[in-house]
Amino acid sequence: MSRWHLQVCEREFVEWWYGPLHPSARGHLDVAVTYIGGKIPLELPFTLPEHRPEGSLKPPQEIRRVHSWGWRIRTNDYIHDGGWHLAESKDACITDCLAMALDRGVGERDVYDDAVKDVREYRTGLW
């Protein structure tokens, strides 16, 4: 079994950025609610990062919320390539991941190729 897997889910996502986002740019994506399983399941709503006025970044702001399929490559303790990517369907998650692999170097391309061999759909549970 590969160390990497492709995590896919259909959820509400939040796109956010530090200050206004240029129309052609992509902001950060996070799930709107994180579900943590266990004896007492928890739902943790998304909150913007705390703004630190002494830094050079503008205050974070929410750009939009969208219900969509999303995917990311991960291991049990590491997220590869910056996090979530939106897709139109579960199948599109795999197709988009393979398409992104073509833009990567040989070593990194192997991570994407390995991940699509182990697709895990998340409904609830640990993120």
ABEGO torsion letter per residue (X at the ends): XBABBBBBBBBBBBBBBBEBBBAABBBBBBBABBBBBEABBBBBBBBBBBBBAABABBBBBBABBBBBBBBBBBBAABBBGGEBBBBABAAAAAAAAAAAAAABBAAAAAAAAAAAABBBBBABEBX
